[in-house]
Amino acid sequence: MRELGSTANTDGCPDIWEMENIAVVGRDVTASYADRLPSDVTIRADERLVMIPRHLPTSAKADIPDA
């Protein structure tokens, strides 16, 4: 996020990076969004719904190859 100019240089900044898969660091909003999800969306016990700023994936789009 430092490169995008949207960090306070503190711990806990959202991030996205490529590993074997795509990894995302964001706020855990699982509990607060559980009753707002579409009925066909399920979150397993070992999964969390995380929120990241919209500009993070849109800024990364140029670096993500098309399928």
C-alpha positions in Angstrom: 0.0 0.0 0.0 3.0 2.3 0.4 3.4 2.3 -3.4 -0.2 3.4 -3.7 0.2 6.2 -1.2 -2.5 4.9 1.0 -0.8 3.7 4.1 -0.2 5.2 7.5 3.0 3.1 7.8 1.4 1.1 10.7 0.8 -2.5 11.2 -2.2 -4.1 9.7 -2.3 -2.5 6.2 -4.3 -4.5 3.6 -2.2 -6.2 1.0 -2.5 -8.6 -1.9 0.4 -10.7 -3.3 1.0 -13.7 -5.5 2.3 -16.9 -3.9 1.3 -20.3 -5.1 -2.1 -18.8 -5.1 -3.3 -15.2 -4.5 -3.1 -14.1 -0.9 -5.0 -11.2 0.7 -4.6 -9.4 4.0 -7.7 -7.5 5.0 -10.2 -6.8 7.8 -12.1 -9.9 9.0 -15.8 -9.0 8.4 -17.2 -12.5 8.5 -19.5 -12.0 11.5 -20.8 -8.5 10.5 -21.6 -9.6 6.9 -22.9 -13.1 7.5 -26.6 -12.1 7.3 -26.0 -9.9 4.2 -24.5 -12.6 2.0 -26.5 -14.2 -0.9 -28.1 -17.4 0.1 -25.8 -19.5 -2.2 -22.6 -18.1 -0.5 -21.1 -20.3 2.2 -18.1 -19.6 4.4 -16.5 -22.8 5.8 -15.3 -22.9 9.4 -11.7 -22.5 8.2 -12.5 -19.5 5.9 -13.0 -15.8 6.6 -14.6 -13.0 4.6 -12.1 -10.2 4.4 -12.6 -6.6 3.2 -9.9 -4.7 1.3 -10.1 -1.3 -0.2 -11.4 -1.3 -3.8 -8.3 0.5 -5.2 -6.1 -2.4 -4.0 -7.3 -5.0 -6.5 -7.9 -2.4 -9.3 -4.3 -1.2 -8.9 -3.1 -4.8 -9.1 -5.2 -5.6 -12.2 -2.4 -4.7 -14.6 -0.1 -7.2 -13.0 -2.7 -10.1 -13.1 -2.6 -12.1 -16.4 -5.8 -12.8 -18.2 -7.0 -16.4 -18.1 
